[in-house]
Amino acid sequence: MHAGITLRQVEAFHWIVRSGSFSEAARILNATQPAISNRIRELERLIGTRLFERHGRVMRLTPAGRDLQGLAEQMVTLGHAFVARAAPKGAVAGVMRIGAADTVALTWLPRLVARLSARYPRLAVELSVDLSTHLRAKLAEGDLDIGFLVGTAPGPEFAEIPFGQIRNAWMAAPGLGLGGRRVTPRELAAHPVLTHSRGSHLHRVVMKWFAAAGIRDIRIHGCNSLATMIEMTVAGLGVSLLSPDLVRQRHGDALAVVDTGAALAPTRFTCIHAGTVPEAVTATILRAARREMAREPCFRPWR
């Protein structure tokens, strides 16, 4: 680029502005924070002006930085488009290791794999459907290239992108007699609670919810399969914390929402990757995943 300026330097500037900090930009770009700082220092040296100024612990754009931020975004977008256009479909080959929480696997994951197969005919996809806590460990060990899960990245070298969320509600088979009225947490705890295995995000949410109501003596049936958990709930074996939209999509009115009068936080999913895949391929995966996720009634954007 002109005067020795590189796309990496412009990209660092762009993501600092977008994310609000050097550390977040480093995480998105799979780089260390000192590396990002060095890119900005070199960019400022090459253009002859400062882009950021420090106010206490806050970094703010200088007037020159504000003037250049729109242009930087255009340059980054064009850079990604250039790489994607230049790389022929057949040039991407090998094995793509994708991890997915079972909510993702039950909804839009198959369509994502179909899109990748069409875009990269020589790319093989290896899927790992598991609890998010296990997927996170696999990412940390280098056993996955990209994951769609609940939780945070295992380290600063990983990019972590908010992806989507689902709403939750207590649900039960109509035969349990919990529908059509307000149910207390203690009444709910009189039934077995069907949830993910111990150590999972959902298990922690369930235990915390009952603990907030002063209830700790709960009979838990743990299961590492969401599909099995739903089937067991439909069979009337207990109550579950589930996505009503997902259940309705797969089982119609087989389960009813239990009105406990208490708000339940949504389950939020993130996309995590470690830069082991070419950036153009990662960008393609993310675009395709967002399109497929948007088609699912149970998923909403993470705001």
N, C-alpha and C positions, 0 to 999 in steps of 0.2 A: 504494500500500500504506500501511498505518498509519504515521503520524508521518513520512511522506516516505521511508520505506524502499522501495527498488526491488528487483525480481527480479534485476537485474544485480548488485546488491551481495550479495544472498544467494547467488546463483550463484557469485560469486567466492569467497566464504567456503567454500561447499560443495566447490569443486574444489581449493582450497588444501588442505583437509583430506584429500580423496580422493587427490590426487597427491603431497602431501608437500612442496610448495614453491610459492612465488609464481610462479616462472618457468614451472613445468610448468602451473600453472593458466592463465597467460597464453597459453601455446601451445594448450591445449585450447580456450580461449574466443576464439582469434584476436584477442587484444588485446596491448598492450605491458605489460611488467611495471610501469612507473609507473602505468598506468591501473588495473591490478588493486590496487596499493597504495593508490591514491586511493579506490577503491571501499570498501576495508576501513576506511580512516581515517574516511570519511564514515559508514559503517555503525556503527562504534564510537561516533562522536559522537552519532548518532541514538538508539542504545540506552543510551548512558551508561555503557558498560563496555568494557574491552579484551577482545578475543577471542584474541589471541596475545601471547606474551612471548618475547623473544629470549634464548637461552642460547648464548653464543658465536656460531657461525654457524647454529645450529639454531633454527627457530621452533617453539614448542610451544603447544598450546592452553591457555588459562587455564581455571579451573573453569567460568566462564561459557561459554566456547567449547565445552567438552565437553558442557555441558548443552544447548546449542543445535544441535549438529551433526546430531542425528537429525531435528529439526524442519526444519532447512535442507534436508536431503535430500528430505523430504516436499514442501516448497514447490517445489523445483526440478522434481521429478517431476510435480506438479500443473500447474506452469507449462507444461511441455512438452505435457502432455495437453490443456490448455486451448487452446493454439495449434493442435495437430493436429486437435482436434474443431471448432474455429471455422472453420478454413480449408476450404472446400468443395473436393472433388476437382477440379472444373473450373476452380478459380481458379489452379491451378498450370499454367503453360504455358511454352512456349519450348523451348530445347535444353539438355539435360543432357550435359555432356562427361565421359565416364568413361574413365579409363585403366586398363588391366589387364595384368599380366604374363601370359605365355602359359599358365602353370600354372593361373591363375585362369580364363583364357578357355577352356581345355580342359575345365574341370570345372563350376563353379557359375555362371559369368557369364551364360550364356543364361537360366537360371531367374531370376536377379536381374532381368534386363531384362524378362522376362515379368511378374514381380510389379510392377515400376514401371509398366508399360503398363496393367495392370489398375487400379492405385491412382490413376494420374494420366493419364487418357485423352488430354489435350491436350499432354502432355510428349513431346517427341522426344528420343531417346537417340542420342548420337554416340559411337561406341566407338573407342578407340585401343589396339590390342594391340601391345605393343612390349617391348623390353628395359627393365628397371627403371631403368637409368641414363638412358635417353631419356625415360621417363615423368617422372622427377624433374625433368629440364630443362624439360619442357613445363609441369609444375606451376609452376615458378619463373617461367616467361615468361607465365603466365596463360592458357595454351592448354588447360588442363584444369580442371574443377571439383573432381574427386575422383579419387583413384588408389588402386589395390590393387596394391602392389608390394613388392619387397625393398629395404630401406634406410630411411634417415631422411628427415625433412622438409627441404626446401631452405632453410628459414629459420624464425625464431621466430614469424613471423606465421601459420604453418600449424599446424593441429591434427594430431597424430600418434598414432594409436591402434594398439597391438599387436593383431593380428588372428588369425593362425593359423600353423601350421608344418607342414612335411612332413619325413619322414625320408628320408635319402639312402643310396644304396649304389652301388657300382660294379656295372655290369651288362654282359652280353655275350651274343651269340647262342651257343647250345650248340655250334655248329660250330667255334668258336674253341678249344674244349678247355680252357676256364678254370674249368669247374664241378666241384664235388665234391672240391675240394682247396684247400689254402692257397696263395695266389698272392702273390708278393712284388711290391712296387712296380716293381722293375726288369723283372720279367716282364710286368707290365701295360704298362709304357712301351714294350715291343717292338711294341705294336700302336698304330695311329693312335688318338688320343683325340678323340672327337666331343663338342664342347661349344659353349656359346654364344660369340658373337663376342668379340674382344678388348675389354677395358674393362668387360665385364659382371661381375656378381657371381659367376656360376658359373665363368667363365673364371679369375677371381682365386682362387677356392677350389681349383680343379683345379691351378693352377700352384703354389699354396702347399703343397698336399698332397704333390706330387712333390718340391718343394724341401726339405720337411722330411725326406724320405728321401734327400736328397743327389742328386736327379736333376733335371737342368735341360735335357737334350737330349730334348725330346718333340716328336713330330709331331702338331700340332693341326689338326683340321678344324673351323673355326668356322662357326657357323650361327645366325641370329637367330630361328629357328623351332623350338620344342620338339617339335612334331609331326613335323617333318622329321628332326630329330635322332634321335628314337625310331625312325622308319622306317629310317634309315640304319644304326642299331645292329641292328635286326632283320635287315637284309640282310647283316649280318656284316662291315660296313665298318670296324669299330673298336669300342672300349669307351667307355662313357658313365657319367657320374655322374647317376643318375636317382632318381625316387621309385618304389620297387618296387610300392607300392600302386597308383599311377597307371598304371604299365605293365601290371600284372596286370588292372586294370579294363578297359583298352582292348585289350590284346593277349594276354591269357591267359598261357600259359607260353612265349611266343615268346622271352623273354629270361630268363637265369638270373642270380642274384646271385653276384658274384665275392667270395669270402672272402679279404680281405686282412689280416684280424686287427687292423685299425686302426679305431678309432671315428671316425665321421664326424658332424660337427655338422649339425643340421637346418637347413633353409632357412626363415627366418622372414619372414612377410609383415606389412606394416603398411597401414593405411588412412590416407591423408593428404588433407586438404582445407583450403581457404583461406577458408571463410566466404562464398564467392560465391553460395551456394545458401541459401534460407531454412532456418532451423534445423530446422523441423518436417519439411521434405523430407529434410534430411541424416539426421535421426534415423530416418526411415522407411527410407532406404537402408541404414543401418547395421544396423537390426534385421533387414531382409530378407536382407542379405548374410550375417549371422551364422547365420540359419536355414538358408540354402542351403549355406553352408560346412560346417555340422554334419552335413549329409547325405552328405558326400563321405568315403569311406573313407580317402583319402590325407591329409586334413587333420586336425590335432589342435589343441586350444586352445594358445595360446602361454603357457607357464607360466614 
